[in-house]
């Protein structure tokens, strides 16, 4: 069985799909939602309901960028860029 978190400095960081477009790395869903609302200005009704939020698998792979088709895992992103506070891990631009 694989873990649904990435362990960094003794902390269990999960990647939460907070809305259709973005996923956020944080220790708790509440922390992810609060941080995301602060940086985006969105309200609760513009995010997924807490009961509907899914945890993104650390092994899930995404493109490194729009210009780079090479794939990178969610775990690799968090391990490389985590600074001890929430961060956007994946995003989809329209």
mmCIF file as gemmi writes it, N, C-alpha and C atoms, coordinates in Angstrom:
data_model
loop_
_atom_site.group_PDB
_atom_site.id
_atom_site.type_symbol
_atom_site.label_atom_id
_atom_site.label_alt_id
_atom_site.label_comp_id
_atom_site.label_asym_id
_atom_site.label_entity_id
_atom_site.label_seq_id
_atom_site.pdbx_PDB_ins_code
_atom_site.Cartn_x
_atom_site.Cartn_y
_atom_site.Cartn_z
_atom_site.occupancy
_atom_site.B_iso_or_equiv
_atom_site.pdbx_formal_charge
_atom_site.auth_seq_id
_atom_site.auth_asym_id
_atom_site.pdbx_PDB_model_num
ATOM 1 N N . UNK Axp A 1 ? 0.848 -1.188 0 1 0 ? 1 A 1
ATOM 2 C CA . UNK Axp A 1 ? 0 0 0 1 0 ? 1 A 1
ATOM 3 C C . UNK Axp A 1 ? 0.89 1.246 0 1 0 ? 1 A 1
ATOM 4 N N . UNK Axp A 2 ? 0.563 2.19 -0.843 1 0 ? 2 A 1
ATOM 5 C CA . UNK Axp A 2 ? 1.345 3.416 -0.918 1 0 ? 2 A 1
ATOM 6 C C . UNK Axp A 2 ? 0.706 4.491 -0.042 1 0 ? 2 A 1
ATOM 7 N N . UNK Axp A 3 ? 1.535 5.39 0.444 1 0 ? 3 A 1
ATOM 8 C CA . UNK Axp A 3 ? 1.046 6.488 1.278 1 0 ? 3 A 1
ATOM 9 C C . UNK Axp A 3 ? 0.419 7.565 0.403 1 0 ? 3 A 1
ATOM 10 N N . UNK Axp A 4 ? -0.538 8.284 0.981 1 0 ? 4 A 1
ATOM 11 C CA . UNK Axp A 4 ? -1.139 9.401 0.259 1 0 ? 4 A 1
ATOM 12 C C . UNK Axp A 4 ? -0.526 10.722 0.713 1 0 ? 4 A 1
ATOM 13 N N . UNK Axp A 5 ? 0.661 10.659 1.276 1 0 ? 5 A 1
ATOM 14 C CA . UNK Axp A 5 ? 1.352 11.857 1.732 1 0 ? 5 A 1
ATOM 15 C C . UNK Axp A 5 ? 2.829 11.765 1.389 1 0 ? 5 A 1
ATOM 16 N N . UNK Axp A 6 ? 3.501 12.906 1.495 1 0 ? 6 A 1
ATOM 17 C CA . UNK Axp A 6 ? 4.937 12.995 1.301 1 0 ? 6 A 1
ATOM 18 C C . UNK Axp A 6 ? 5.515 13.413 2.649 1 0 ? 6 A 1
ATOM 19 N N . UNK Axp A 7 ? 6.429 12.636 3.198 1 0 ? 7 A 1
ATOM 20 C CA . UNK Axp A 7 ? 7.008 12.984 4.488 1 0 ? 7 A 1
ATOM 21 C C . UNK Axp A 7 ? 8.236 13.855 4.276 1 0 ? 7 A 1
ATOM 22 N N . UNK Axp A 8 ? 8.181 15.053 4.874 1 0 ? 8 A 1
ATOM 23 C CA . UNK Axp A 8 ? 9.288 16.01 4.787 1 0 ? 8 A 1
ATOM 24 C C . UNK Axp A 8 ? 9.534 16.564 6.174 1 0 ? 8 A 1
ATOM 25 N N . UNK Axp A 9 ? 10.763 16.432 6.643 1 0 ? 9 A 1
ATOM 26 C CA . UNK Axp A 9 ? 11.159 16.943 7.955 1 0 ? 9 A 1
ATOM 27 C C . UNK Axp A 9 ? 10.195 16.487 9.049 1 0 ? 9 A 1
ATOM 28 N N . UNK Axp A 10 ? 9.765 15.224 8.964 1 0 ? 10 A 1
ATOM 29 C CA . UNK Axp A 10 ? 8.863 14.652 9.961 1 0 ? 10 A 1
ATOM 30 C C . UNK Axp A 10 ? 7.413 15.061 9.815 1 0 ? 10 A 1
ATOM 31 N N . UNK Axp A 11 ? 7.093 15.831 8.791 1 0 ? 11 A 1
ATOM 32 C CA . UNK Axp A 11 ? 5.712 16.279 8.57 1 0 ? 11 A 1
ATOM 33 C C . UNK Axp A 11 ? 5.094 15.487 7.422 1 0 ? 11 A 1
ATOM 34 N N . UNK Axp A 12 ? 3.811 15.21 7.542 1 0 ? 12 A 1
ATOM 35 C CA . UNK Axp A 12 ? 3.079 14.516 6.491 1 0 ? 12 A 1
ATOM 36 C C . UNK Axp A 12 ? 2.362 15.563 5.639 1 0 ? 12 A 1
ATOM 37 N N . UNK Axp A 13 ? 2.911 15.822 4.469 1 0 ? 13 A 1
ATOM 38 C CA . UNK Axp A 13 ? 2.362 16.822 3.554 1 0 ? 13 A 1
ATOM 39 C C . UNK Axp A 13 ? 1.511 16.096 2.517 1 0 ? 13 A 1
ATOM 40 N N . UNK Axp A 14 ? 0.291 16.553 2.354 1 0 ? 14 A 1
ATOM 41 C CA . UNK Axp A 14 ? -0.607 15.988 1.342 1 0 ? 14 A 1
ATOM 42 C C . UNK Axp A 14 ? -0.883 17.05 0.289 1 0 ? 14 A 1
ATOM 43 N N . UNK Axp A 15 ? -1.253 16.59 -0.887 1 0 ? 15 A 1
ATOM 44 C CA . UNK Axp A 15 ? -1.606 17.511 -1.97 1 0 ? 15 A 1
ATOM 45 C C . UNK Axp A 15 ? -3.109 17.402 -2.173 1 0 ? 15 A 1
ATOM 46 N N . UNK Axp A 16 ? -3.793 18.486 -1.92 1 0 ? 16 A 1
ATOM 47 C CA . UNK Axp A 16 ? -5.255 18.544 -1.917 1 0 ? 16 A 1
ATOM 48 C C . UNK Axp A 16 ? -5.746 19.221 -3.193 1 0 ? 16 A 1
ATOM 49 N N . UNK Axp A 17 ? -6.676 18.592 -3.904 1 0 ? 17 A 1
ATOM 50 C CA . UNK Axp A 17 ? -7.283 19.181 -5.097 1 0 ? 17 A 1
ATOM 51 C C . UNK Axp A 17 ? -8.399 20.101 -4.61 1 0 ? 17 A 1
ATOM 52 N N . UNK Axp A 18 ? -8.08 21.374 -4.373 1 0 ? 18 A 1
ATOM 53 C CA . UNK Axp A 18 ? -9.015 22.3 -3.723 1 0 ? 18 A 1
ATOM 54 C C . UNK Axp A 18 ? -10.087 22.858 -4.652 1 0 ? 18 A 1
ATOM 55 N N . UNK Axp A 19 ? -9.811 22.815 -5.965 1 0 ? 19 A 1
ATOM 56 C CA . UNK Axp A 19 ? -10.783 23.282 -6.949 1 0 ? 19 A 1
ATOM 57 C C . UNK Axp A 19 ? -10.474 22.59 -8.272 1 0 ? 19 A 1
ATOM 58 N N . UNK Axp A 20 ? -11.242 22.902 -9.268 1 0 ? 20 A 1
ATOM 59 C CA . UNK Axp A 20 ? -11.059 22.256 -10.569 1 0 ? 20 A 1
ATOM 60 C C . UNK Axp A 20 ? -9.666 22.512 -11.147 1 0 ? 20 A 1
ATOM 61 N N . UNK Axp A 21 ? -9.112 23.685 -10.875 1 0 ? 21 A 1
ATOM 62 C CA . UNK Axp A 21 ? -7.856 24.096 -11.511 1 0 ? 21 A 1
ATOM 63 C C . UNK Axp A 21 ? -6.591 23.793 -10.719 1 0 ? 21 A 1
ATOM 64 N N . UNK Axp A 22 ? -6.635 23.869 -9.393 1 0 ? 22 A 1
ATOM 65 C CA . UNK Axp A 22 ? -5.406 23.862 -8.61 1 0 ? 22 A 1
ATOM 66 C C . UNK Axp A 22 ? -5.382 22.814 -7.508 1 0 ? 22 A 1
ATOM 67 N N . UNK Axp A 23 ? -4.19 22.322 -7.244 1 0 ? 23 A 1
ATOM 68 C CA . UNK Axp A 23 ? -3.959 21.474 -6.067 1 0 ? 23 A 1
ATOM 69 C C . UNK Axp A 23 ? -2.92 22.164 -5.195 1 0 ? 23 A 1
ATOM 70 N N . UNK Axp A 24 ? -3.076 21.995 -3.878 1 0 ? 24 A 1
ATOM 71 C CA . UNK Axp A 24 ? -2.24 22.693 -2.907 1 0 ? 24 A 1
ATOM 72 C C . UNK Axp A 24 ? -1.608 21.694 -1.946 1 0 ? 24 A 1
ATOM 73 N N . UNK Axp A 25 ? -0.306 21.83 -1.723 1 0 ? 25 A 1
ATOM 74 C CA . UNK Axp A 25 ? 0.39 21.027 -0.728 1 0 ? 25 A 1
ATOM 75 C C . UNK Axp A 25 ? 0.265 21.7 0.624 1 0 ? 25 A 1
ATOM 76 N N . UNK Axp A 26 ? -0.145 20.919 1.63 1 0 ? 26 A 1
ATOM 77 C CA . UNK Axp A 26 ? -0.267 21.424 2.996 1 0 ? 26 A 1
ATOM 78 C C . UNK Axp A 26 ? -0.401 20.223 3.928 1 0 ? 26 A 1
ATOM 79 N N . UNK Axp A 27 ? -0.236 20.471 5.213 1 0 ? 27 A 1
ATOM 80 C CA . UNK Axp A 27 ? -0.383 19.382 6.172 1 0 ? 27 A 1
ATOM 81 C C . UNK Axp A 27 ? -1.845 18.997 6.376 1 0 ? 27 A 1
ATOM 82 N N . UNK Axp A 28 ? -2.74 19.973 6.318 1 0 ? 28 A 1
ATOM 83 C CA . UNK Axp A 28 ? -4.168 19.694 6.519 1 0 ? 28 A 1
ATOM 84 C C . UNK Axp A 28 ? -4.985 20.35 5.406 1 0 ? 28 A 1
ATOM 85 N N . UNK Axp A 29 ? -6.179 19.835 5.204 1 0 ? 29 A 1
ATOM 86 C CA . UNK Axp A 29 ? -7.08 20.432 4.22 1 0 ? 29 A 1
ATOM 87 C C . UNK Axp A 29 ? -7.449 21.846 4.63 1 0 ? 29 A 1
ATOM 88 N N . UNK Axp A 30 ? -7.707 22.056 5.913 1 0 ? 30 A 1
ATOM 89 C CA . UNK Axp A 30 ? -8.062 23.398 6.385 1 0 ? 30 A 1
ATOM 90 C C . UNK Axp A 30 ? -6.952 24.401 6.072 1 0 ? 30 A 1
ATOM 91 N N . UNK Axp A 31 ? -5.717 23.999 6.313 1 0 ? 31 A 1
ATOM 92 C CA . UNK Axp A 31 ? -4.577 24.873 6.02 1 0 ? 31 A 1
ATOM 93 C C . UNK Axp A 31 ? -4.499 25.167 4.519 1 0 ? 31 A 1
ATOM 94 N N . UNK Axp A 32 ? -4.711 24.145 3.693 1 0 ? 32 A 1
ATOM 95 C CA . UNK Axp A 32 ? -4.665 24.317 2.237 1 0 ? 32 A 1
ATOM 96 C C . UNK Axp A 32 ? -5.748 25.285 1.769 1 0 ? 32 A 1
ATOM 97 N N . UNK Axp A 33 ? -6.964 25.097 2.251 1 0 ? 33 A 1
ATOM 98 C CA . UNK Axp A 33 ? -8.082 25.959 1.831 1 0 ? 33 A 1
ATOM 99 C C . UNK Axp A 33 ? -7.885 27.404 2.293 1 0 ? 33 A 1
ATOM 100 N N . UNK Axp A 34 ? -7.479 27.595 3.542 1 0 ? 34 A 1
ATOM 101 C CA . UNK Axp A 34 ? -7.287 28.948 4.08 1 0 ? 34 A 1
ATOM 102 C C . UNK Axp A 34 ? -6.209 29.679 3.292 1 0 ? 34 A 1
ATOM 103 N N . UNK Axp A 35 ? -5.079 29.035 3.094 1 0 ? 35 A 1
ATOM 104 C CA . UNK Axp A 35 ? -3.974 29.648 2.352 1 0 ? 35 A 1
ATOM 105 C C . UNK Axp A 35 ? -4.4 29.98 0.925 1 0 ? 35 A 1
ATOM 106 N N . UNK Axp A 36 ? -5.071 29.038 0.264 1 0 ? 36 A 1
ATOM 107 C CA . UNK Axp A 36 ? -5.473 29.238 -1.122 1 0 ? 36 A 1
ATOM 108 C C . UNK Axp A 36 ? -6.452 30.406 -1.255 1 0 ? 36 A 1
ATOM 109 N N . UNK Axp A 37 ? -7.397 30.497 -0.333 1 0 ? 37 A 1
ATOM 110 C CA . UNK Axp A 37 ? -8.349 31.612 -0.376 1 0 ? 37 A 1
ATOM 111 C C . UNK Axp A 37 ? -7.637 32.944 -0.17 1 0 ? 37 A 1
ATOM 112 N N . UNK Axp A 38 ? -6.629 32.964 0.713 1 0 ? 38 A 1
ATOM 113 C CA . UNK Axp A 38 ? -5.884 34.201 0.96 1 0 ? 38 A 1
ATOM 114 C C . UNK Axp A 38 ? -5.114 34.659 -0.275 1 0 ? 38 A 1
ATOM 115 N N . UNK Axp A 39 ? -4.494 33.731 -0.994 1 0 ? 39 A 1
ATOM 116 C CA . UNK Axp A 39 ? -3.684 34.169 -2.142 1 0 ? 39 A 1
ATOM 117 C C . UNK Axp A 39 ? -4.507 34.418 -3.402 1 0 ? 39 A 1
ATOM 118 N N . UNK Axp A 40 ? -5.688 33.792 -3.499 1 0 ? 40 A 1
ATOM 119 C CA . UNK Axp A 40 ? -6.495 33.954 -4.713 1 0 ? 40 A 1
ATOM 120 C C . UNK Axp A 40 ? -7.654 34.927 -4.546 1 0 ? 40 A 1
ATOM 121 N N . UNK Axp A 41 ? -8.081 35.16 -3.313 1 0 ? 41 A 1
ATOM 122 C CA . UNK Axp A 41 ? -9.246 36.01 -3.084 1 0 ? 41 A 1
ATOM 123 C C . UNK Axp A 41 ? -10.561 35.285 -3.326 1 0 ? 41 A 1
ATOM 124 N N . UNK Axp A 42 ? -10.506 33.977 -3.545 1 0 ? 42 A 1
ATOM 125 C CA . UNK Axp A 42 ? -11.724 33.202 -3.774 1 0 ? 42 A 1
ATOM 126 C C . UNK Axp A 42 ? -12.446 32.935 -2.457 1 0 ? 42 A 1
ATOM 127 N N . UNK Axp A 43 ? -13.732 32.627 -2.562 1 0 ? 43 A 1
ATOM 128 C CA . UNK Axp A 43 ? -14.545 32.303 -1.396 1 0 ? 43 A 1
ATOM 129 C C . UNK Axp A 43 ? -14.77 30.796 -1.312 1 0 ? 43 A 1
ATOM 130 N N . UNK Axp A 44 ? -15.294 30.35 -0.174 1 0 ? 44 A 1
ATOM 131 C CA . UNK Axp A 44 ? -15.572 28.919 0.027 1 0 ? 44 A 1
ATOM 132 C C . UNK Axp A 44 ? -16.417 28.331 -1.097 1 0 ? 44 A 1
ATOM 133 N N . UNK Axp A 45 ? -17.416 29.096 -1.557 1 0 ? 45 A 1
ATOM 134 C CA . UNK Axp A 45 ? -18.319 28.552 -2.574 1 0 ? 45 A 1
ATOM 135 C C . UNK Axp A 45 ? -17.652 28.408 -3.945 1 0 ? 45 A 1
ATOM 136 N N . UNK Axp A 46 ? -16.446 28.944 -4.107 1 0 ? 46 A 1
ATOM 137 C CA . UNK Axp A 46 ? -15.714 28.809 -5.363 1 0 ? 46 A 1
ATOM 138 C C . UNK Axp A 46 ? -14.715 27.642 -5.32 1 0 ? 46 A 1
ATOM 139 N N . UNK Axp A 47 ? -14.602 27.006 -4.15 1 0 ? 47 A 1
ATOM 140 C CA . UNK Axp A 47 ? -13.74 25.84 -3.984 1 0 ? 47 A 1
ATOM 141 C C . UNK Axp A 47 ? -14.609 24.595 -3.858 1 0 ? 47 A 1
ATOM 142 N N . UNK Axp A 48 ? -13.984 23.426 -4.018 1 0 ? 48 A 1
ATOM 143 C CA . UNK Axp A 48 ? -14.706 22.188 -3.762 1 0 ? 48 A 1
ATOM 144 C C . UNK Axp A 48 ? -15.121 22.162 -2.289 1 0 ? 48 A 1
ATOM 145 N N . UNK Axp A 49 ? -16.295 21.584 -2.01 1 0 ? 49 A 1
ATOM 146 C CA . UNK Axp A 49 ? -16.699 21.374 -0.624 1 0 ? 49 A 1
ATOM 147 C C . UNK Axp A 49 ? -15.674 20.459 0.032 1 0 ? 49 A 1
ATOM 148 N N . UNK Axp A 50 ? -15.38 20.675 1.31 1 0 ? 50 A 1
ATOM 149 C CA . UNK Axp A 50 ? -14.369 19.846 1.975 1 0 ? 50 A 1
ATOM 150 C C . UNK Axp A 50 ? -14.598 18.343 1.807 1 0 ? 50 A 1
ATOM 151 N N . UNK Axp A 51 ? -15.853 17.917 1.788 1 0 ? 51 A 1
ATOM 152 C CA . UNK Axp A 51 ? -16.164 16.495 1.649 1 0 ? 51 A 1
ATOM 153 C C . UNK Axp A 51 ? -15.834 15.971 0.244 1 0 ? 51 A 1
ATOM 154 N N . UNK Axp A 52 ? -15.724 16.867 -0.73 1 0 ? 52 A 1
ATOM 155 C CA . UNK Axp A 52 ? -15.481 16.47 -2.117 1 0 ? 52 A 1
ATOM 156 C C . UNK Axp A 52 ? -14.002 16.564 -2.51 1 0 ? 52 A 1
ATOM 157 N N . UNK Axp A 53 ? -13.179 17.155 -1.651 1 0 ? 53 A 1
ATOM 158 C CA . UNK Axp A 53 ? -11.761 17.335 -1.964 1 0 ? 53 A 1
ATOM 159 C C . UNK Axp A 53 ? -11.066 15.975 -1.979 1 0 ? 53 A 1
ATOM 160 N N . UNK Axp A 54 ? -10.275 15.75 -3.014 1 0 ? 54 A 1
ATOM 161 C CA . UNK Axp A 54 ? -9.51 14.518 -3.111 1 0 ? 54 A 1
ATOM 162 C C . UNK Axp A 54 ? -8.04 14.805 -2.842 1 0 ? 54 A 1
ATOM 163 N N . UNK Axp A 55 ? -7.356 13.801 -2.329 1 0 ? 55 A 1
ATOM 164 C CA . UNK Axp A 55 ? -5.913 13.89 -2.139 1 0 ? 55 A 1
ATOM 165 C C . UNK Axp A 55 ? -5.264 13.374 -3.413 1 0 ? 55 A 1
ATOM 166 N N . UNK Axp A 56 ? -4.376 14.174 -3.976 1 0 ? 56 A 1
ATOM 167 C CA . UNK Axp A 56 ? -3.671 13.794 -5.191 1 0 ? 56 A 1
ATOM 168 C C . UNK Axp A 56 ? -2.563 12.811 -4.812 1 0 ? 56 A 1
ATOM 169 N N . UNK Axp A 57 ? -2.488 11.711 -5.516 1 0 ? 57 A 1
ATOM 170 C CA . UNK Axp A 57 ? -1.465 10.707 -5.24 1 0 ? 57 A 1
ATOM 171 C C . UNK Axp A 57 ? -0.075 11.285 -5.465 1 0 ? 57 A 1
ATOM 172 N N . UNK Axp A 58 ? 0.852 11.024 -4.545 1 0 ? 58 A 1
ATOM 173 C CA . UNK Axp A 58 ? 2.233 11.499 -4.74 1 0 ? 58 A 1
ATOM 174 C C . UNK Axp A 58 ? 2.867 10.972 -6.029 1 0 ? 58 A 1
ATOM 175 N N . UNK Axp A 59 ? 2.385 9.856 -6.524 1 0 ? 59 A 1
ATOM 176 C CA . UNK Axp A 59 ? 2.963 9.285 -7.748 1 0 ? 59 A 1
ATOM 177 C C . UNK Axp A 59 ? 2.336 9.853 -9.023 1 0 ? 59 A 1
ATOM 178 N N . UNK Axp A 60 ? 1.285 10.675 -8.875 1 0 ? 60 A 1
ATOM 179 C CA . UNK Axp A 60 ? 0.631 11.281 -10.04 1 0 ? 60 A 1
ATOM 180 C C . UNK Axp A 60 ? 1.636 12.146 -10.79 1 0 ? 60 A 1
ATOM 181 N N . UNK Axp A 61 ? 1.665 11.995 -12.108 1 0 ? 61 A 1
ATOM 182 C CA . UNK Axp A 61 ? 2.646 12.745 -12.916 1 0 ? 61 A 1
ATOM 183 C C . UNK Axp A 61 ? 1.96 13.816 -13.758 1 0 ? 61 A 1
ATOM 184 N N . UNK Axp A 62 ? 2.639 14.942 -13.858 1 0 ? 62 A 1
ATOM 185 C CA . UNK Axp A 62 ? 2.167 16.079 -14.654 1 0 ? 62 A 1
ATOM 186 C C . UNK Axp A 62 ? 3.318 16.589 -15.502 1 0 ? 62 A 1
ATOM 187 N N . UNK Axp A 63 ? 2.977 17.385 -16.493 1 0 ? 63 A 1
ATOM 188 C CA . UNK Axp A 63 ? 4.03 18.002 -17.303 1 0 ? 63 A 1
ATOM 189 C C . UNK Axp A 63 ? 4.766 19.035 -16.471 1 0 ? 63 A 1
ATOM 190 N N . UNK Axp A 64 ? 6.075 19.139 -16.701 1 0 ? 64 A 1
ATOM 191 C CA . UNK Axp A 64 ? 6.886 20.108 -15.958 1 0 ? 64 A 1
ATOM 192 C C . UNK Axp A 64 ? 6.426 21.538 -16.224 1 0 ? 64 A 1
ATOM 193 N N . UNK Axp A 65 ? 6.021 21.811 -17.456 1 0 ? 65 A 1
ATOM 194 C CA . UNK Axp A 65 ? 5.535 23.145 -17.815 1 0 ? 65 A 1
ATOM 195 C C . UNK Axp A 65 ? 4.802 23.033 -19.148 1 0 ? 65 A 1
ATOM 196 N N . UNK Axp A 66 ? 4.194 24.13 -19.558 1 0 ? 66 A 1
ATOM 197 C CA . UNK Axp A 66 ? 3.511 24.129 -20.851 1 0 ? 66 A 1
ATOM 198 C C . UNK Axp A 66 ? 4.491 23.895 -21.986 1 0 ? 66 A 1
ATOM 199 N N . UNK Axp A 67 ? 5.72 24.369 -21.811 1 0 ? 67 A 1
ATOM 200 C CA . UNK Axp A 67 ? 6.73 24.259 -22.858 1 0 ? 67 A 1
ATOM 201 C C . UNK Axp A 67 ? 7.497 22.941 -22.809 1 0 ? 67 A 1
ATOM 202 N N . UNK Axp A 68 ? 7.426 22.235 -21.7 1 0 ? 68 A 1
ATOM 203 C CA . UNK Axp A 68 ? 8.227 21.025 -21.484 1 0 ? 68 A 1
ATOM 204 C C . UNK Axp A 68 ? 7.304 19.828 -21.306 1 0 ? 68 A 1
ATOM 205 N N . UNK Axp A 69 ? 7.373 18.874 -22.213 1 0 ? 69 A 1
ATOM 206 C CA . UNK Axp A 69 ? 6.476 17.717 -22.137 1 0 ? 69 A 1
ATOM 207 C C . UNK Axp A 69 ? 6.99 16.629 -21.19 1 0 ? 69 A 1
ATOM 208 N N . UNK Axp A 70 ? 8.178 16.82 -20.615 1 0 ? 70 A 1
ATOM 209 C CA . UNK Axp A 70 ? 8.702 15.846 -19.654 1 0 ? 70 A 1
ATOM 210 C C . UNK Axp A 70 ? 7.784 15.798 -18.428 1 0 ? 70 A 1
ATOM 211 N N . UNK Axp A 71 ? 7.59 14.591 -17.887 1 0 ? 71 A 1
ATOM 212 C CA . UNK Axp A 71 ? 6.702 14.423 -16.741 1 0 ? 71 A 1
ATOM 213 C C . UNK Axp A 71 ? 7.483 14.427 -15.432 1 0 ? 71 A 1
ATOM 214 N N . UNK Axp A 72 ? 6.814 14.915 -14.399 1 0 ? 72 A 1
ATOM 215 C CA . UNK Axp A 72 ? 7.376 14.943 -13.047 1 0 ? 72 A 1
ATOM 216 C C . UNK Axp A 72 ? 6.263 14.545 -12.084 1 0 ? 72 A 1
ATOM 217 N N . UNK Axp A 73 ? 6.614 13.814 -11.026 1 0 ? 73 A 1
ATOM 218 C CA . UNK Axp A 73 ? 5.582 13.391 -10.07 1 0 ? 73 A 1
ATOM 219 C C . UNK Axp A 73 ? 5.291 14.507 -9.067 1 0 ? 73 A 1
ATOM 220 N N . UNK Axp A 74 ? 4.091 14.438 -8.511 1 0 ? 74 A 1
ATOM 221 C CA . UNK Axp A 74 ? 3.69 15.367 -7.462 1 0 ? 74 A 1
ATOM 222 C C . UNK Axp A 74 ? 4.688 15.287 -6.301 1 0 ? 74 A 1
ATOM 223 N N . UNK Axp A 75 ? 5.127 14.093 -5.964 1 0 ? 75 A 1
ATOM 224 C CA . UNK Axp A 75 ? 6.097 13.914 -4.891 1 0 ? 75 A 1
ATOM 225 C C . UNK Axp A 75 ? 7.393 14.67 -5.192 1 0 ? 75 A 1
ATOM 226 N N . UNK Axp A 76 ? 7.888 14.558 -6.423 1 0 ? 76 A 1
ATOM 227 C CA . UNK Axp A 76 ? 9.124 15.258 -6.795 1 0 ? 76 A 1
ATOM 228 C C . UNK Axp A 76 ? 8.961 16.773 -6.685 1 0 ? 76 A 1
ATOM 229 N N . UNK Axp A 77 ? 7.802 17.276 -7.08 1 0 ? 77 A 1
ATOM 230 C CA . UNK Axp A 77 ? 7.541 18.72 -7.005 1 0 ? 77 A 1
ATOM 231 C C . UNK Axp A 77 ? 7.594 19.178 -5.556 1 0 ? 77 A 1
ATOM 232 N N . UNK Axp A 78 ? 6.871 18.469 -4.689 1 0 ? 78 A 1
ATOM 233 C CA . UNK Axp A 78 ? 6.831 18.858 -3.276 1 0 ? 78 A 1
ATOM 234 C C . UNK Axp A 78 ? 8.218 18.746 -2.64 1 0 ? 78 A 1
ATOM 235 N N . UNK Axp A 79 ? 8.908 17.654 -2.909 1 0 ? 79 A 1
ATOM 236 C CA . UNK Axp A 79 ? 10.244 17.481 -2.311 1 0 ? 79 A 1
ATOM 237 C C . UNK Axp A 79 ? 11.213 18.568 -2.758 1 0 ? 79 A 1
ATOM 238 N N . UNK Axp A 80 ? 11.078 19.023 -3.978 1 0 ? 80 A 1
ATOM 239 C CA . UNK Axp A 80 ? 12.004 20.033 -4.491 1 0 ? 80 A 1
ATOM 240 C C . UNK Axp A 80 ? 11.673 21.449 -4.04 1 0 ? 80 A 1
ATOM 241 N N . UNK Axp A 81 ? 10.376 21.772 -3.927 1 0 ? 81 A 1
ATOM 242 C CA . UNK Axp A 81 ? 9.991 23.166 -3.712 1 0 ? 81 A 1
ATOM 243 C C . UNK Axp A 81 ? 9.386 23.477 -2.343 1 0 ? 81 A 1
ATOM 244 N N . UNK Axp A 82 ? 9.134 22.471 -1.51 1 0 ? 82 A 1
ATOM 245 C CA . UNK Axp A 82 ? 8.497 22.696 -0.205 1 0 ? 82 A 1
ATOM 246 C C . UNK Axp A 82 ? 9.387 23.567 0.684 1 0 ? 82 A 1
ATOM 247 N N . UNK Axp A 83 ? 8.798 24.637 1.216 1 0 ? 83 A 1
ATOM 248 C CA . UNK Axp A 83 ? 9.519 25.539 2.114 1 0 ? 83 A 1
ATOM 249 C C . UNK Axp A 83 ? 8.859 25.604 3.491 1 0 ? 83 A 1
ATOM 250 N N . UNK Axp A 84 ? 8.064 24.582 3.81 1 0 ? 84 A 1
ATOM 251 C CA . UNK Axp A 84 ? 7.432 24.529 5.12 1 0 ? 84 A 1
ATOM 252 C C . UNK Axp A 84 ? 6.091 25.211 5.211 1 0 ? 84 A 1
ATOM 253 N N . UNK Axp A 85 ? 5.584 25.694 4.086 1 0 ? 85 A 1
ATOM 254 C CA . UNK Axp A 85 ? 4.267 26.336 4.081 1 0 ? 85 A 1
ATOM 255 C C . UNK Axp A 85 ? 3.524 25.924 2.821 1 0 ? 85 A 1
ATOM 256 N N . UNK Axp A 86 ? 2.197 26.099 2.802 1 0 ? 86 A 1
ATOM 257 C CA . UNK Axp A 86 ? 1.421 25.659 1.638 1 0 ? 86 A 1
ATOM 258 C C . UNK Axp A 86 ? 1.943 26.25 0.335 1 0 ? 86 A 1
ATOM 259 N N . UNK Axp A 87 ? 1.698 25.5 -0.728 1 0 ? 87 A 1
ATOM 260 C CA . UNK Axp A 87 ? 2.111 25.943 -2.066 1 0 ? 87 A 1
ATOM 261 C C . UNK Axp A 87 ? 1.229 25.283 -3.107 1 0 ? 87 A 1
ATOM 262 N N . UNK Axp A 88 ? 1.059 25.94 -4.248 1 0 ? 88 A 1
ATOM 263 C CA . UNK Axp A 88 ? 0.347 25.316 -5.363 1 0 ? 88 A 1
ATOM 264 C C . UNK Axp A 88 ? 1.29 24.312 -6.014 1 0 ? 88 A 1
ATOM 265 N N . UNK Axp A 89 ? 0.782 23.097 -6.208 1 0 ? 89 A 1
ATOM 266 C CA . UNK Axp A 89 ? 1.596 22.032 -6.799 1 0 ? 89 A 1
ATOM 267 C C . UNK Axp A 89 ? 1.245 21.843 -8.265 1 0 ? 89 A 1
ATOM 268 N N . UNK Axp A 90 ? -0.03 21.795 -8.574 1 0 ? 90 A 1
ATOM 269 C CA . UNK Axp A 90 ? -0.451 21.673 -9.972 1 0 ? 90 A 1
ATOM 270 C C . UNK Axp A 90 ? -1.498 22.729 -10.266 1 0 ? 90 A 1
ATOM 271 N N . UNK Axp A 91 ? -1.498 23.168 -11.515 1 0 ? 91 A 1
ATOM 272 C CA . UNK Axp A 91 ? -2.484 24.149 -11.949 1 0 ? 91 A 1
ATOM 273 C C . UNK Axp A 91 ? -2.798 23.905 -13.419 1 0 ? 91 A 1
ATOM 274 N N . UNK Axp A 92 ? -4.019 24.213 -13.776 1 0 ? 92 A 1
ATOM 275 C CA . UNK Axp A 92 ? -4.427 24.101 -15.179 1 0 ? 92 A 1
ATOM 276 C C . UNK Axp A 92 ? -4.938 25.457 -15.636 1 0 ? 92 A 1
ATOM 277 N N . UNK Axp A 93 ? -4.26 26.032 -16.575 1 0 ? 93 A 1
ATOM 278 C CA . UNK Axp A 93 ? -4.714 27.3 -17.136 1 0 ? 93 A 1
ATOM 279 C C . UNK Axp A 93 ? -5.741 27.049 -18.227 1 0 ? 93 A 1
ATOM 280 N N . UNK Axp A 94 ? -6.634 27.985 -18.392 1 0 ? 94 A 1
ATOM 281 C CA . UNK Axp A 94 ? -7.678 27.812 -19.418 1 0 ? 94 A 1
ATOM 282 C C . UNK Axp A 94 ? -7.329 28.658 -20.578 1 0 ? 94 A 1
